[in-house]
Amino acid sequence: MRRYIRALLLCMVFAVFSGVYVYSRLLYSDVSVGGNGAKKVFSPPRVPGGRQGAADKTGPQSSHWYNRYIMRQRGQVEAVGGKPDPPMHLAVVACGERLEETLTMIKSAVLFSIKKLSLHIFAEDQLHASFMEALESWPDFIRSRFNYTVYSISFPSENAAEWKKLFKPCASQRLFLPLILKDVDSIVYVDSDILFLQPVDHLWAFLSRFNSSQLAAMAPEHEEPRIAWYSRFARHPFYGRTGINSGVMLMNMTRMRAMFFKNDMTAVGLRWEELLMPLLQKYKLNITWGDQDLLNIIFHHNPECLLEFPCQWNYRPDHCIYGSNCASAEEDGIYILHGNRGVYHDHKQPAFRAVYEAIRKYTFGADPMKSLLEPVEEELQRTTHTYCGKSYPLFTKRLAHSLANVNRKTSRGR
């Protein structure tokens, strides 16, 4: 009888060890992507109409590159050991020949930012692979500061062609961000010709200054009504005394989606998605600057919804081309440089071009003072024959402070 009991016990022990072995084989055949979450085979997430990170089929096909992407994603999750702080969201639209310009803007954003960035890049399909290859080639200590999604350009199907050709190609995409990014609460939208000269965090902080009715923030188009474009030439309603410039736009999109906007087409308020096409149909023969004009019309009728930030947050050639007329920049320096009118790529405003070229050529990890600040200061001193060049200390005042912080981070081991 005892022999039967011993045999039964041996069978039970063997069965337990066999079960443990089979379970361990099943467990380790998967790839862990998080220290605390479920373990699963890595599958890059999909976003409707977009490409997450660089894991789409149109991206680079190198297995080394792909494995590097997997390891980075795993490391980022494991490093925090739990739920990370929510990132700041930054959106940009790139069409035509805007690839390098957009990458330089992103470079300036991630170089200085403190909190992590989540980038939303809307681009023509032929640019997707180039964006992903460029961003994935950046060093890991920079890549750890941001994640990104590349989206296709998309407009409402019944009027897509009309929206796409409004003003510059694809520029009106920004109007539809609240409808496309439905799970994003707030976002900073910038044109591709923007350069951050200090952390995005400082602009993001304006969200905490919104009162209960404000849902967006922009800078004035001009400071002086006597020489401002809107006050002299506009054939449609516009915000305030000089209008607003939409090259830098901070949006609480949750509020935008919920708001019923006053308008001059109906006595009742209209939601954002109900408002855009009727506005275009009413004013398309009277608008010059496309989607920016539509935003001016909207906030003319809803001024309580807008927070105005100073011109140093959207400093353009208009602020210095005929003499300095941005008081906040004269006091504290330029926070965000906006190279509209193509001034980064011609020789009409060499001060703007000097800053752009210095950031474009800067190599991540190099001494920021010697490799970025000193070259740009030297080049700016050659531009004093222009009105903007005469104000060249404004271009480096904030930049020098930001680069000093980058230097401190580098010296602490990045």
NUDOPA-743767 format. One record per residue (C-alpha): residue number from 1; x, y, z; chain; residue in one letter. Coordinates in pm, 1 decimal. Layout:
{NUM, {X, Y, Z}, 'A', 'A'}
...
END
This chain:
{1, {0.0, 0.0, 0.0}, 'A', 'M'}
{2, {284.7, 233.8, 89.0}, 'A', 'R'}
{3, {443.0, 170.0, -251.4}, 'A', 'R'}
{4, {122.9, 289.5, -423.2}, 'A', 'Y'}
{5, {113.5, 605.8, -209.0}, 'A', 'I'}
{6, {482.1, 683.6, -287.3}, 'A', 'R'}
{7, {417.4, 630.3, -658.7}, 'A', 'A'}
{8, {114.4, 862.1, -644.5}, 'A', 'L'}
{9, {318.8, 1131.8, -466.4}, 'A', 'L'}
{10, {598.0, 1104.8, -723.5}, 'A', 'L'}
{11, {342.6, 1145.8, -1005.2}, 'A', 'C'}
{12, {195.7, 1453.2, -838.7}, 'A', 'M'}
{13, {542.5, 1613.8, -792.6}, 'A', 'V'}
{14, {628.6, 1541.3, -1155.4}, 'A', 'F'}
{15, {299.0, 1695.7, -1271.3}, 'A', 'A'}
{16, {361.4, 2013.3, -1066.5}, 'A', 'V'}
{17, {712.9, 2061.2, -1206.2}, 'A', 'F'}
{18, {587.9, 1994.7, -1559.4}, 'A', 'S'}
{19, {317.4, 2260.6, -1515.9}, 'A', 'G'}
{20, {569.7, 2514.8, -1384.1}, 'A', 'V'}
{21, {803.1, 2444.2, -1677.1}, 'A', 'Y'}
{22, {527.0, 2485.5, -1937.6}, 'A', 'V'}
{23, {403.7, 2808.5, -1772.4}, 'A', 'Y'}
{24, {754.6, 2956.8, -1764.0}, 'A', 'S'}
{25, {806.5, 2878.4, -2133.1}, 'A', 'R'}
{26, {479.2, 3052.7, -2218.5}, 'A', 'L'}
{27, {562.3, 3350.6, -1998.6}, 'A', 'L'}
{28, {910.3, 3417.7, -2139.4}, 'A', 'Y'}
{29, {807.6, 3370.1, -2499.0}, 'A', 'S'}
{30, {643.8, 3715.9, -2466.0}, 'A', 'D'}
{31, {823.6, 4050.3, -2454.1}, 'A', 'V'}
{32, {777.9, 4253.9, -2139.2}, 'A', 'S'}
{33, {690.4, 4619.9, -2205.7}, 'A', 'V'}
{34, {630.5, 4731.5, -1849.4}, 'A', 'G'}
{35, {743.7, 4656.7, -1500.4}, 'A', 'G'}
{36, {395.1, 4658.8, -1351.4}, 'A', 'N'}
{37, {156.7, 4602.8, -1637.7}, 'A', 'G'}
{38, {53.9, 4304.4, -1844.6}, 'A', 'A'}
{39, {325.0, 4127.0, -2042.6}, 'A', 'K'}
{40, {264.9, 4097.7, -2413.3}, 'A', 'K'}
{41, {440.8, 4078.4, -2745.5}, 'A', 'V'}
{42, {542.2, 4428.4, -2849.6}, 'A', 'F'}
{43, {311.8, 4569.7, -3114.5}, 'A', 'S'}
{44, {351.8, 4941.1, -3192.4}, 'A', 'P'}
{45, {17.1, 5110.5, -3130.8}, 'A', 'P'}
{46, {-184.2, 5247.1, -3419.3}, 'A', 'R'}
{47, {-355.2, 5583.8, -3440.3}, 'A', 'V'}
{48, {-634.3, 5622.2, -3697.7}, 'A', 'P'}
{49, {-497.1, 5827.9, -3983.2}, 'A', 'G'}
{50, {-152.8, 5835.2, -3832.1}, 'A', 'G'}
{51, {170.3, 5646.5, -3771.4}, 'A', 'R'}
{52, {288.8, 5597.4, -3415.2}, 'A', 'Q'}
{53, {657.1, 5644.6, -3359.4}, 'A', 'G'}
{54, {849.0, 5479.5, -3635.3}, 'A', 'A'}
{55, {688.8, 5137.8, -3636.2}, 'A', 'A'}
{56, {478.5, 5175.2, -3949.2}, 'A', 'D'}
{57, {564.5, 4982.0, -4265.8}, 'A', 'K'}
{58, {658.7, 5303.8, -4440.6}, 'A', 'T'}
{59, {936.5, 5363.0, -4188.5}, 'A', 'G'}
{60, {1294.1, 5236.4, -4202.2}, 'A', 'P'}
{61, {1322.0, 4859.7, -4236.9}, 'A', 'Q'}
{62, {1650.2, 4800.1, -4048.0}, 'A', 'S'}
{63, {1610.8, 4526.5, -3784.9}, 'A', 'S'}
{64, {1875.7, 4698.9, -3569.2}, 'A', 'H'}
{65, {1674.7, 5020.8, -3583.7}, 'A', 'W'}
{66, {1351.1, 4836.4, -3501.8}, 'A', 'Y'}
{67, {1505.6, 4654.2, -3204.9}, 'A', 'N'}
{68, {1644.6, 4986.8, -3078.7}, 'A', 'R'}
{69, {1290.8, 5128.1, -3092.2}, 'A', 'Y'}
{70, {1154.8, 4832.3, -2888.8}, 'A', 'I'}
{71, {1426.2, 4860.4, -2625.7}, 'A', 'M'}
{72, {1375.9, 5234.8, -2590.7}, 'A', 'R'}
{73, {998.9, 5199.4, -2542.0}, 'A', 'Q'}
{74, {1053.2, 4924.0, -2284.9}, 'A', 'R'}
{75, {1317.0, 5128.6, -2102.4}, 'A', 'G'}
{76, {1098.9, 5437.7, -2087.4}, 'A', 'Q'}
{77, {816.0, 5244.5, -1921.3}, 'A', 'V'}
{78, {1044.4, 5056.7, -1680.3}, 'A', 'E'}
{79, {1231.3, 5375.1, -1584.0}, 'A', 'A'}
{80, {925.0, 5537.7, -1434.9}, 'A', 'V'}
{81, {808.0, 5216.5, -1265.0}, 'A', 'G'}
{82, {448.4, 5330.9, -1290.0}, 'A', 'G'}
{83, {231.4, 5596.5, -1443.6}, 'A', 'K'}
{84, {444.2, 5880.5, -1590.9}, 'A', 'P'}
{85, {360.9, 6248.6, -1560.9}, 'A', 'D'}
{86, {136.3, 6361.3, -1847.0}, 'A', 'P'}
{87, {340.8, 6513.3, -2130.3}, 'A', 'P'}
{88, {296.7, 6851.1, -2294.2}, 'A', 'M'}
{89, {136.9, 6819.4, -2638.1}, 'A', 'H'}
{90, {286.6, 7002.8, -2935.4}, 'A', 'L'}
{91, {136.4, 6997.2, -3287.0}, 'A', 'A'}
{92, {275.4, 7111.2, -3621.7}, 'A', 'V'}
{93, {169.3, 7079.9, -3985.6}, 'A', 'V'}
{94, {427.0, 7018.1, -4260.7}, 'A', 'A'}
{95, {357.2, 7015.9, -4632.9}, 'A', 'C'}
{96, {569.7, 7077.3, -4938.4}, 'A', 'G'}
{97, {931.3, 7169.8, -4866.1}, 'A', 'E'}
{98, {887.0, 7208.3, -4490.7}, 'A', 'R'}
{99, {1063.4, 6893.0, -4366.9}, 'A', 'L'}
{100, {1393.7, 7046.3, -4255.9}, 'A', 'E'}
{101, {1228.1, 7358.8, -4118.4}, 'A', 'E'}
{102, {988.3, 7147.7, -3908.8}, 'A', 'T'}
{103, {1269.2, 6928.2, -3778.2}, 'A', 'L'}
{104, {1460.0, 7240.8, -3672.4}, 'A', 'T'}
{105, {1152.6, 7364.4, -3485.5}, 'A', 'M'}
{106, {1121.6, 7027.3, -3308.3}, 'A', 'I'}
{107, {1493.3, 7037.0, -3231.2}, 'A', 'K'}
{108, {1454.2, 7372.0, -3055.7}, 'A', 'S'}
{109, {1154.2, 7241.6, -2860.1}, 'A', 'A'}
{110, {1316.3, 6924.0, -2725.4}, 'A', 'V'}
{111, {1653.8, 7088.4, -2664.4}, 'A', 'L'}
{112, {1518.8, 7325.1, -2398.9}, 'A', 'F'}
{113, {1204.6, 7158.3, -2263.2}, 'A', 'S'}
{114, {1189.4, 7031.5, -1905.3}, 'A', 'I'}
{115, {885.0, 6803.8, -1909.4}, 'A', 'K'}
{116, {839.5, 6535.7, -2170.7}, 'A', 'K'}
{117, {683.1, 6633.1, -2503.6}, 'A', 'L'}
{118, {425.8, 6445.5, -2705.6}, 'A', 'S'}
{119, {460.9, 6555.8, -3069.3}, 'A', 'L'}
{120, {173.7, 6542.2, -3318.5}, 'A', 'H'}
{121, {316.6, 6585.6, -3668.7}, 'A', 'I'}
{122, {64.3, 6628.6, -3950.7}, 'A', 'F'}
{123, {238.3, 6580.3, -4283.2}, 'A', 'A'}
{124, {184.9, 6475.2, -4641.6}, 'A', 'E'}
{125, {228.2, 6101.0, -4679.7}, 'A', 'D'}
{126, {550.4, 6127.0, -4879.5}, 'A', 'Q'}
{127, {716.9, 6300.4, -4583.0}, 'A', 'L'}
{128, {630.8, 6039.9, -4318.5}, 'A', 'H'}
{129, {929.5, 5810.1, -4362.6}, 'A', 'A'}
{130, {1170.0, 6105.3, -4370.2}, 'A', 'S'}
{131, {1032.4, 6241.2, -4043.1}, 'A', 'F'}
{132, {1062.2, 5904.3, -3873.0}, 'A', 'M'}
{133, {1413.9, 5836.6, -3999.5}, 'A', 'E'}
{134, {1532.3, 6179.3, -3884.6}, 'A', 'A'}
{135, {1374.9, 6163.2, -3538.7}, 'A', 'L'}
{136, {1489.9, 5805.5, -3476.0}, 'A', 'E'}
{137, {1847.2, 5904.4, -3567.0}, 'A', 'S'}
{138, {1865.9, 6148.6, -3275.3}, 'A', 'W'}
{139, {2066.0, 6025.8, -2972.5}, 'A', 'P'}
{140, {1885.0, 5831.2, -2703.7}, 'A', 'D'}
{141, {1926.8, 6096.9, -2436.2}, 'A', 'F'}
{142, {1730.1, 6333.1, -2662.5}, 'A', 'I'}
{143, {1477.2, 6072.1, -2776.7}, 'A', 'R'}
{144, {1392.4, 5999.6, -2413.9}, 'A', 'S'}
{145, {1250.4, 6353.1, -2386.9}, 'A', 'R'}
{146, {967.0, 6305.9, -2635.8}, 'A', 'F'}
{147, {738.7, 6066.6, -2817.6}, 'A', 'N'}
{148, {575.7, 6138.2, -3148.6}, 'A', 'Y'}
{149, {299.6, 6041.2, -3390.1}, 'A', 'T'}
{150, {298.3, 6121.6, -3760.7}, 'A', 'V'}
{151, {-48.9, 6174.6, -3908.3}, 'A', 'Y'}
{152, {-177.9, 6205.8, -4260.0}, 'A', 'S'}
{153, {-332.8, 6535.9, -4361.7}, 'A', 'I'}
{154, {-710.6, 6507.8, -4332.2}, 'A', 'S'}
{155, {-1003.8, 6742.8, -4383.1}, 'A', 'F'}
{156, {-1382.2, 6687.2, -4388.1}, 'A', 'P'}
{157, {-1436.9, 6480.1, -4701.1}, 'A', 'S'}
{158, {-1708.9, 6697.0, -4853.8}, 'A', 'E'}
{159, {-1486.5, 7009.5, -4857.7}, 'A', 'N'}
{160, {-1134.4, 6864.2, -4838.2}, 'A', 'A'}
{161, {-1000.7, 7029.1, -5154.4}, 'A', 'A'}
{162, {-1126.1, 7372.2, -5051.4}, 'A', 'E'}
{163, {-972.5, 7348.9, -4705.0}, 'A', 'W'}
{164, {-638.7, 7218.7, -4831.8}, 'A', 'K'}
{165, {-580.5, 7506.0, -5073.6}, 'A', 'K'}
{166, {-687.1, 7776.8, -4825.8}, 'A', 'L'}
{167, {-391.6, 8018.7, -4786.1}, 'A', 'F'}
{168, {-79.6, 7793.8, -4771.0}, 'A', 'K'}
{169, {-99.9, 7418.2, -4842.1}, 'A', 'P'}
{170, {-241.2, 7231.6, -4542.5}, 'A', 'C'}
{171, {-222.3, 7534.9, -4309.0}, 'A', 'A'}
{172, {-590.1, 7511.9, -4218.3}, 'A', 'S'}
{173, {-529.5, 7163.0, -4071.1}, 'A', 'Q'}
{174, {-486.2, 7336.6, -3734.2}, 'A', 'R'}
{175, {-856.9, 7426.1, -3731.5}, 'A', 'L'}
{176, {-947.5, 7058.2, -3713.1}, 'A', 'F'}
{177, {-712.4, 6951.1, -3432.0}, 'A', 'L'}
{178, {-992.5, 6948.9, -3169.2}, 'A', 'P'}
{179, {-1192.2, 6715.0, -3392.5}, 'A', 'L'}
{180, {-902.6, 6482.3, -3480.9}, 'A', 'I'}
{181, {-721.5, 6460.0, -3145.6}, 'A', 'L'}
{182, {-1034.1, 6379.6, -2946.2}, 'A', 'K'}
{183, {-844.8, 6225.3, -2655.3}, 'A', 'D'}
{184, {-606.6, 6520.5, -2610.8}, 'A', 'V'}
{185, {-715.7, 6781.8, -2358.2}, 'A', 'D'}
{186, {-478.5, 7069.0, -2443.3}, 'A', 'S'}
{187, {-214.6, 7136.4, -2706.6}, 'A', 'I'}
{188, {33.2, 7394.3, -2832.8}, 'A', 'V'}
{189, {3.6, 7444.7, -3208.5}, 'A', 'Y'}
{190, {295.3, 7612.2, -3386.1}, 'A', 'V'}
{191, {376.5, 7687.3, -3748.8}, 'A', 'D'}
{192, {677.8, 7504.9, -3888.6}, 'A', 'S'}
{193, {877.2, 7830.8, -3899.4}, 'A', 'D'}
{194, {877.2, 7868.2, -3519.9}, 'A', 'I'}
{195, {1190.4, 7844.4, -3303.3}, 'A', 'L'}
{196, {1170.5, 7804.4, -2926.4}, 'A', 'F'}
{197, {1435.9, 8006.9, -2746.4}, 'A', 'L'}
{198, {1325.3, 7884.4, -2403.2}, 'A', 'Q'}
{199, {1137.1, 7577.4, -2272.7}, 'A', 'P'}
{200, {793.9, 7496.2, -2410.3}, 'A', 'V'}
{201, {701.6, 7450.2, -2043.5}, 'A', 'D'}
{202, {678.9, 7827.6, -1996.0}, 'A', 'H'}
{203, {423.7, 7859.1, -2275.0}, 'A', 'L'}
{204, {235.9, 7552.1, -2147.9}, 'A', 'W'}
{205, {204.9, 7726.0, -1809.4}, 'A', 'A'}
{206, {-39.7, 7976.4, -1961.9}, 'A', 'F'}
{207, {-302.5, 7701.4, -1941.0}, 'A', 'L'}
{208, {-308.1, 7747.9, -1564.8}, 'A', 'S'}
{209, {-380.8, 8117.8, -1616.9}, 'A', 'R'}
{210, {-698.6, 8056.7, -1815.5}, 'A', 'F'}
{211, {-1009.8, 8181.5, -1641.2}, 'A', 'N'}
{212, {-1334.6, 7985.8, -1662.4}, 'A', 'S'}
{213, {-1425.7, 8117.5, -2009.1}, 'A', 'S'}
{214, {-1086.2, 8117.4, -2185.3}, 'A', 'Q'}
{215, {-1004.0, 7828.1, -2415.2}, 'A', 'L'}
{216, {-717.9, 7956.9, -2633.5}, 'A', 'A'}
{217, {-419.9, 8191.4, -2615.7}, 'A', 'A'}
{218, {-245.8, 8382.7, -2896.6}, 'A', 'M'}
{219, {-33.0, 8694.0, -2942.8}, 'A', 'A'}
{220, {-151.4, 9010.0, -3120.7}, 'A', 'P'}
{221, {-77.4, 9045.1, -3490.9}, 'A', 'E'}
{222, {73.1, 9383.2, -3413.1}, 'A', 'H'}
{223, {119.3, 9629.0, -3129.4}, 'A', 'E'}
{224, {51.5, 9953.6, -3313.8}, 'A', 'E'}
{225, {-291.3, 9990.7, -3485.3}, 'A', 'P'}
{226, {-168.3, 10267.4, -3715.2}, 'A', 'R'}
{227, {66.8, 10027.0, -3894.7}, 'A', 'I'}
{228, {-111.8, 9696.5, -3826.7}, 'A', 'A'}
{229, {-243.4, 9496.3, -4122.7}, 'A', 'W'}
{230, {-588.5, 9410.5, -3984.7}, 'A', 'Y'}
{231, {-676.3, 9760.8, -3867.5}, 'A', 'S'}
{232, {-582.2, 9901.8, -4208.7}, 'A', 'R'}
{233, {-684.5, 9639.6, -4463.2}, 'A', 'F'}
{234, {-915.2, 9370.9, -4320.6}, 'A', 'A'}
{235, {-1254.1, 9326.1, -4488.5}, 'A', 'R'}
{236, {-1392.6, 9109.4, -4211.0}, 'A', 'H'}
{237, {-1428.8, 9125.9, -3831.3}, 'A', 'P'}
{238, {-1109.5, 9069.7, -3632.4}, 'A', 'F'}
{239, {-1009.6, 9037.9, -3269.7}, 'A', 'Y'}
{240, {-923.4, 9347.3, -3065.5}, 'A', 'G'}
{241, {-746.4, 9651.9, -3206.7}, 'A', 'R'}
{242, {-488.5, 9478.8, -3426.4}, 'A', 'T'}
{243, {-604.4, 9119.1, -3473.8}, 'A', 'G'}
{244, {-424.3, 8804.1, -3357.1}, 'A', 'I'}
{245, {-151.0, 8592.0, -3516.3}, 'A', 'N'}
{246, {-212.3, 8218.0, -3513.5}, 'A', 'S'}
{247, {148.1, 8101.8, -3565.4}, 'A', 'G'}
{248, {163.5, 8012.5, -3195.2}, 'A', 'V'}
{249, {-167.8, 7897.1, -3051.5}, 'A', 'M'}
{250, {-233.0, 7736.4, -2713.7}, 'A', 'L'}
{251, {-563.5, 7547.1, -2703.5}, 'A', 'M'}
{252, {-774.0, 7384.1, -2435.9}, 'A', 'N'}
{253, {-944.0, 7151.8, -2683.0}, 'A', 'M'}
{254, {-1180.0, 7000.3, -2428.0}, 'A', 'T'}
{255, {-1335.5, 7344.0, -2381.3}, 'A', 'R'}
{256, {-1331.3, 7409.8, -2756.5}, 'A', 'M'}
{257, {-1525.9, 7091.7, -2823.4}, 'A', 'R'}
{258, {-1786.7, 7178.5, -2557.9}, 'A', 'A'}
{259, {-1830.5, 7548.4, -2640.2}, 'A', 'M'}
{260, {-2121.8, 7700.7, -2830.7}, 'A', 'F'}
{261, {-1965.1, 7997.1, -3013.3}, 'A', 'F'}
{262, {-2145.3, 8323.6, -3081.6}, 'A', 'K'}
{263, {-2137.9, 8417.1, -3448.3}, 'A', 'N'}
{264, {-2288.1, 8653.2, -3707.8}, 'A', 'D'}
{265, {-2470.3, 8382.7, -3904.4}, 'A', 'M'}
{266, {-2730.4, 8262.8, -3656.2}, 'A', 'T'}
{267, {-2879.9, 8376.7, -3326.6}, 'A', 'A'}
{268, {-2785.6, 8049.9, -3157.6}, 'A', 'V'}
{269, {-2436.9, 7937.5, -3065.0}, 'A', 'G'}
{270, {-2260.1, 7682.8, -3285.1}, 'A', 'L'}
{271, {-2015.3, 7410.7, -3188.9}, 'A', 'R'}
{272, {-1665.6, 7422.6, -3336.2}, 'A', 'W'}
{273, {-1740.4, 7158.8, -3599.3}, 'A', 'E'}
{274, {-2062.7, 7338.8, -3699.3}, 'A', 'E'}
{275, {-1897.1, 7678.0, -3726.4}, 'A', 'L'}
{276, {-1600.3, 7637.3, -3959.3}, 'A', 'L'}
{277, {-1757.8, 7563.1, -4297.7}, 'A', 'M'}
{278, {-2034.0, 7828.5, -4275.0}, 'A', 'P'}
{279, {-1767.4, 8086.8, -4182.8}, 'A', 'L'}
{280, {-1555.1, 7990.7, -4480.8}, 'A', 'L'}
{281, {-1852.7, 8009.0, -4716.0}, 'A', 'Q'}
{282, {-1950.8, 8351.4, -4586.4}, 'A', 'K'}
{283, {-1605.8, 8513.3, -4584.4}, 'A', 'Y'}
{284, {-1390.4, 8326.0, -4836.5}, 'A', 'K'}
{285, {-1394.6, 8619.2, -5081.2}, 'A', 'L'}
{286, {-1288.8, 8860.6, -4805.9}, 'A', 'N'}
{287, {-1010.2, 8675.3, -4626.3}, 'A', 'I'}
{288, {-640.0, 8704.9, -4708.9}, 'A', 'T'}
{289, {-463.6, 8496.5, -4444.5}, 'A', 'W'}
{290, {-689.8, 8191.0, -4456.6}, 'A', 'G'}
{291, {-741.4, 8007.1, -4130.2}, 'A', 'D'}
{292, {-587.9, 8291.5, -3928.0}, 'A', 'Q'}
{293, {-861.6, 8522.1, -4056.8}, 'A', 'D'}
{294, {-1127.3, 8268.6, -3958.5}, 'A', 'L'}
{295, {-982.6, 8254.5, -3606.3}, 'A', 'L'}
{296, {-991.6, 8634.3, -3590.7}, 'A', 'N'}
{297, {-1358.7, 8631.7, -3688.2}, 'A', 'I'}
{298, {-1440.6, 8365.8, -3425.8}, 'A', 'I'}
{299, {-1264.5, 8548.2, -3142.9}, 'A', 'F'}
{300, {-1404.2, 8885.0, -3251.3}, 'A', 'H'}
{301, {-1745.2, 8747.4, -3157.5}, 'A', 'H'}
{302, {-1610.6, 8554.7, -2855.2}, 'A', 'N'}
{303, {-1335.7, 8775.6, -2705.3}, 'A', 'P'}
{304, {-1393.4, 8636.4, -2357.1}, 'A', 'E'}
{305, {-1263.6, 8300.7, -2481.4}, 'A', 'C'}
{306, {-914.7, 8425.5, -2565.7}, 'A', 'L'}
{307, {-611.8, 8496.5, -2348.4}, 'A', 'L'}
{308, {-365.3, 8735.4, -2513.2}, 'A', 'E'}
{309, {1.8, 8673.2, -2443.3}, 'A', 'F'}
{310, {275.6, 8929.6, -2517.1}, 'A', 'P'}
{311, {453.1, 8965.9, -2850.8}, 'A', 'C'}
{312, {777.6, 8811.5, -2719.1}, 'A', 'Q'}
{313, {594.9, 8474.6, -2744.5}, 'A', 'W'}
{314, {549.9, 8522.1, -3120.6}, 'A', 'N'}
{315, {824.5, 8757.8, -3239.2}, 'A', 'Y'}
{316, {815.2, 8817.7, -3614.5}, 'A', 'R'}
{317, {995.9, 9045.1, -3862.7}, 'A', 'P'}
{318, {702.0, 9286.2, -3826.0}, 'A', 'D'}
{319, {829.0, 9362.1, -3476.0}, 'A', 'H'}
{320, {1162.6, 9498.9, -3593.0}, 'A', 'C'}
{321, {1157.2, 9551.0, -3969.7}, 'A', 'I'}
{322, {1077.3, 9924.7, -3936.9}, 'A', 'Y'}
{323, {1221.7, 9965.9, -3588.8}, 'A', 'G'}
{324, {1164.2, 9782.6, -3262.1}, 'A', 'S'}
{325, {798.1, 9775.7, -3154.2}, 'A', 'N'}
{326, {768.7, 9479.9, -2915.6}, 'A', 'C'}
{327, {807.5, 9621.1, -2565.2}, 'A', 'A'}
{328, {801.9, 9283.1, -2385.8}, 'A', 'S'}
{329, {1092.3, 9154.8, -2598.0}, 'A', 'A'}
{330, {1290.2, 9472.8, -2536.0}, 'A', 'E'}
{331, {1256.4, 9408.9, -2164.2}, 'A', 'E'}
{332, {1306.1, 9031.9, -2136.1}, 'A', 'D'}
{333, {1425.0, 8915.2, -2478.2}, 'A', 'G'}
{334, {1254.4, 8699.6, -2740.3}, 'A', 'I'}
{335, {1091.0, 8379.9, -2612.0}, 'A', 'Y'}
{336, {966.5, 8237.5, -2943.8}, 'A', 'I'}
{337, {1100.5, 8342.4, -3284.8}, 'A', 'L'}
{338, {859.3, 8325.9, -3579.9}, 'A', 'H'}
{339, {1034.7, 8339.8, -3916.2}, 'A', 'G'}
{340, {732.6, 8405.8, -4135.5}, 'A', 'N'}
{341, {770.1, 8553.5, -4484.8}, 'A', 'R'}
{342, {1034.6, 8284.3, -4548.1}, 'A', 'G'}
{343, {1306.1, 8485.6, -4372.4}, 'A', 'V'}
{344, {1495.8, 8175.0, -4259.6}, 'A', 'Y'}
{345, {1566.5, 8088.8, -4621.1}, 'A', 'H'}
{346, {1655.4, 8420.6, -4786.8}, 'A', 'D'}
{347, {1880.2, 8714.4, -4702.2}, 'A', 'H'}
{348, {1616.3, 8980.1, -4637.3}, 'A', 'K'}
{349, {1631.0, 8943.9, -4257.4}, 'A', 'Q'}
{350, {1974.4, 8796.8, -4176.2}, 'A', 'P'}
{351, {1919.7, 8817.3, -3799.3}, 'A', 'A'}
{352, {1636.0, 8561.7, -3820.5}, 'A', 'F'}
{353, {1835.2, 8344.3, -4057.8}, 'A', 'R'}
{354, {2138.1, 8349.3, -3825.3}, 'A', 'A'}
{355, {1940.2, 8201.5, -3534.2}, 'A', 'V'}
{356, {1774.0, 7941.3, -3756.5}, 'A', 'Y'}
{357, {2102.8, 7826.1, -3910.5}, 'A', 'E'}
{358, {2275.8, 7802.2, -3572.8}, 'A', 'A'}
{359, {2003.6, 7575.3, -3430.7}, 'A', 'I'}
{360, {1980.7, 7371.6, -3752.2}, 'A', 'R'}
{361, {2353.7, 7301.9, -3752.4}, 'A', 'K'}
{362, {2387.9, 7235.0, -3380.0}, 'A', 'Y'}
{363, {2483.0, 6875.3, -3291.2}, 'A', 'T'}
{364, {2310.8, 6726.7, -2986.6}, 'A', 'F'}
{365, {2560.1, 6671.1, -2707.7}, 'A', 'G'}
{366, {2804.2, 6938.4, -2824.4}, 'A', 'A'}
{367, {2890.1, 7225.0, -2590.0}, 'A', 'D'}
{368, {2582.4, 7448.9, -2635.1}, 'A', 'P'}
{369, {2768.9, 7768.0, -2551.2}, 'A', 'M'}
{370, {3058.2, 7714.8, -2792.5}, 'A', 'K'}
{371, {2864.5, 7530.3, -3063.7}, 'A', 'S'}
{372, {2544.6, 7733.9, -3066.6}, 'A', 'L'}
{373, {2549.8, 8056.7, -2866.4}, 'A', 'L'}
{374, {2891.5, 8185.5, -2970.8}, 'A', 'E'}
{375, {2835.4, 8121.5, -3346.3}, 'A', 'P'}
{376, {2494.6, 8289.2, -3343.5}, 'A', 'V'}
{377, {2625.2, 8591.7, -3150.7}, 'A', 'E'}
{378, {2910.5, 8628.1, -3396.2}, 'A', 'E'}
{379, {2676.9, 8603.9, -3694.9}, 'A', 'E'}
{380, {2421.2, 8843.6, -3546.1}, 'A', 'L'}
{381, {2686.4, 9113.0, -3508.7}, 'A', 'Q'}
{382, {2719.6, 9106.6, -3888.0}, 'A', 'R'}
{383, {2352.0, 9196.8, -3930.4}, 'A', 'T'}
{384, {2350.4, 9541.9, -3769.3}, 'A', 'T'}
{385, {2300.4, 9708.7, -4107.6}, 'A', 'H'}
{386, {1933.6, 9598.4, -4081.4}, 'A', 'T'}
{387, {1670.4, 9721.8, -3835.5}, 'A', 'Y'}
{388, {1621.9, 9371.1, -3692.3}, 'A', 'C'}
{389, {1998.2, 9326.1, -3668.4}, 'A', 'G'}
{390, {2025.1, 9643.8, -3462.5}, 'A', 'K'}
{391, {1810.7, 9465.6, -3202.9}, 'A', 'S'}
{392, {2030.6, 9154.3, -3202.7}, 'A', 'Y'}
{393, {2073.2, 9139.7, -2819.1}, 'A', 'P'}
{394, {1700.3, 9057.6, -2801.9}, 'A', 'L'}
{395, {1763.4, 8743.6, -3007.4}, 'A', 'F'}
{396, {2014.9, 8596.9, -2762.9}, 'A', 'T'}
{397, {1906.1, 8724.9, -2421.9}, 'A', 'K'}
{398, {1666.0, 8439.1, -2352.3}, 'A', 'R'}
{399, {1857.5, 8191.0, -2567.4}, 'A', 'L'}
{400, {2172.2, 8237.1, -2355.8}, 'A', 'A'}
{401, {1974.3, 8163.2, -2039.1}, 'A', 'H'}
{402, {1818.1, 7850.6, -2192.1}, 'A', 'S'}
{403, {2151.9, 7720.7, -2320.5}, 'A', 'L'}
{404, {2309.7, 7769.7, -1979.4}, 'A', 'A'}
{405, {2042.1, 7535.8, -1841.8}, 'A', 'N'}
{406, {2116.1, 7284.5, -2118.4}, 'A', 'V'}
{407, {2484.2, 7303.4, -2023.7}, 'A', 'N'}
{408, {2403.1, 7229.2, -1660.4}, 'A', 'R'}
{409, {2191.7, 6928.8, -1758.7}, 'A', 'K'}
{410, {2473.0, 6799.2, -1982.0}, 'A', 'T'}
{411, {2732.7, 6836.8, -1707.1}, 'A', 'S'}
{412, {2508.6, 6633.3, -1471.7}, 'A', 'R'}
{413, {2510.0, 6344.2, -1717.5}, 'A', 'G'}
{414, {2212.7, 6442.2, -1935.7}, 'A', 'R'}
END
